[in-house]
Amino acid sequence: MIGGRVLDATAIHDLTIGRTIYGAAFLAAANDLGIALAVPAAALQDAWAGAGMDDYPFLEILLGLPLTVVDPLDAAAAERSGVLARETRAAGAWDAGAAHAVLSSRDRGWPVLTADATALRAVDGAVPVELLPE
């Protein structure tokens, strides 16, 4: 493995349903190059909730790849990500998936792959992100 990326819900969506050609290309390159993909459980929950039933098999394929690891939302991660995002909740912009993705990025030292960095930046303005083109 030569490093990795943390996927937020928008990236999971893009990589699994092919919103753009870039998501599919990134997934193929990650597989070829051995780039690990960390999937925060809260972001995965968002992706499942936003997917159509026809998309479910593609989410399952992503989760079955050897390069994919799901970061659990256990009690410690819930506390740490909740504290990180407390200001977003107070501002009415709470996004559990974004908070968990920021926590995973910090813990792993990997950038977050995203189609929209708005929610991530609300949690942490300095979180490293890689934007998927539209």
C-alpha positions as CSV (number, residue, x, y, z in Angstrom):
1,M,0.0,0.0,0.0
2,I,1.3,3.5,-0.9
3,G,-1.1,5.5,1.3
4,G,-4.8,6.0,1.2
5,R,-7.8,8.2,1.0
6,V,-10.8,8.6,3.3
7,L,-14.1,8.6,1.4
8,D,-16.9,10.8,2.5
9,A,-20.5,10.0,1.5
10,T,-20.3,12.0,-1.7
11,A,-17.2,10.1,-2.8
12,I,-18.7,6.7,-1.9
13,H,-21.7,7.7,-4.0
14,D,-19.5,8.8,-6.9
15,L,-17.3,5.7,-6.8
16,T,-20.2,3.2,-6.6
17,I,-22.8,4.6,-8.9
18,G,-20.6,6.3,-11.4
19,R,-21.9,9.8,-11.1
20,T,-18.9,10.8,-13.1
21,I,-16.2,9.0,-15.0
22,Y,-13.7,10.3,-12.5
23,G,-15.0,8.2,-9.6
24,A,-14.8,5.0,-11.6
25,A,-11.3,5.9,-12.9
26,F,-10.1,6.7,-9.3
27,L,-11.4,3.4,-8.1
28,A,-9.6,1.5,-10.8
29,A,-6.4,3.4,-10.2
30,A,-6.7,2.8,-6.4
31,N,-7.1,-0.9,-7.1
32,D,-4.1,-1.0,-9.5
33,L,-1.8,1.1,-7.3
34,G,-2.8,-0.4,-3.9
35,I,-4.2,2.8,-2.5
36,A,-6.2,2.0,0.6
37,L,-9.7,3.4,1.0
38,A,-11.0,4.2,4.4
39,V,-14.8,4.3,4.6
40,P,-16.0,6.0,7.8
41,A,-19.1,4.1,9.1
42,A,-21.2,7.3,9.5
43,A,-20.4,8.3,5.9
44,L,-21.2,4.8,4.7
45,Q,-24.6,5.1,6.5
46,D,-25.2,8.4,4.6
47,A,-24.3,6.7,1.3
48,W,-26.7,3.8,1.9
49,A,-29.5,6.2,2.9
50,G,-29.0,8.2,-0.3
51,A,-28.6,5.2,-2.7
52,G,-31.4,3.7,-4.7
53,M,-32.0,-0.1,-4.4
54,D,-30.3,-0.5,-7.8
55,D,-27.2,1.0,-6.3
56,Y,-26.9,-1.5,-3.4
57,P,-24.9,-4.1,-5.3
58,F,-22.3,-1.5,-6.2
59,L,-21.9,-0.4,-2.6
60,E,-21.4,-4.0,-1.6
61,I,-18.7,-4.4,-4.3
62,L,-16.8,-1.4,-2.9
63,L,-17.1,-2.9,0.6
64,G,-15.8,-6.2,-0.7
65,L,-12.6,-4.9,-2.2
66,P,-9.4,-5.8,-0.4
67,L,-8.3,-2.2,-0.4
68,T,-11.4,-1.0,1.4
69,V,-11.5,-0.8,5.2
70,V,-14.5,0.5,7.2
71,D,-13.6,2.7,10.1
72,P,-16.1,1.8,12.9
73,L,-18.2,4.4,14.7
74,D,-17.6,3.0,18.2
75,A,-18.1,4.9,21.4
76,A,-14.7,6.5,21.3
77,A,-15.1,7.6,17.6
78,A,-18.6,8.9,18.3
79,E,-17.3,11.0,21.1
80,R,-14.3,12.4,19.3
81,S,-16.1,13.1,16.0
82,G,-19.0,14.7,17.9
83,V,-16.7,17.0,19.8
84,L,-15.0,17.9,16.5
85,A,-18.3,18.9,15.0
86,R,-20.1,20.5,17.9
87,E,-19.9,24.0,16.4
88,T,-21.6,22.7,13.2
89,R,-24.4,21.3,15.2
90,A,-24.8,24.6,17.0
91,A,-25.0,26.3,13.6
92,G,-27.6,23.9,12.3
93,A,-25.2,22.3,9.9
94,W,-24.7,18.9,11.6
95,D,-23.4,16.2,9.3
96,A,-22.3,13.0,11.1
97,G,-20.7,11.5,8.0
98,A,-18.5,14.5,7.5
99,A,-17.5,14.6,11.2
100,H,-16.5,10.9,11.0
101,A,-14.6,11.5,7.8
102,V,-12.7,14.4,9.3
103,L,-11.8,12.2,12.3
104,S,-10.7,9.3,10.0
105,S,-8.6,11.8,8.0
106,R,-6.9,13.1,11.2
107,D,-6.3,9.7,12.6
108,R,-4.8,8.2,9.4
109,G,-3.1,11.3,8.0
110,W,-4.9,10.8,4.7
111,P,-6.9,13.3,2.7
112,V,-10.6,13.0,2.3
113,L,-11.8,12.3,-1.3
114,T,-15.0,14.2,-1.8
115,A,-17.3,15.7,-4.5
116,D,-18.2,18.6,-2.2
117,A,-15.9,19.8,0.7
118,T,-18.5,22.2,2.3
119,A,-19.6,19.9,5.1
120,L,-16.0,18.7,5.8
121,R,-14.7,22.3,5.9
122,A,-17.5,23.3,8.3
123,V,-16.1,20.7,10.7
124,D,-12.4,21.5,10.1
125,G,-11.3,24.2,7.7
126,A,-7.9,22.7,7.4
127,V,-8.8,19.1,6.6
128,P,-6.9,18.0,3.5
129,V,-9.3,17.2,0.7
130,E,-9.1,15.9,-2.8
131,L,-12.0,17.1,-4.9
132,L,-13.5,14.8,-7.5
133,P,-14.2,16.7,-10.7
134,E,-17.8,17.2,-11.8
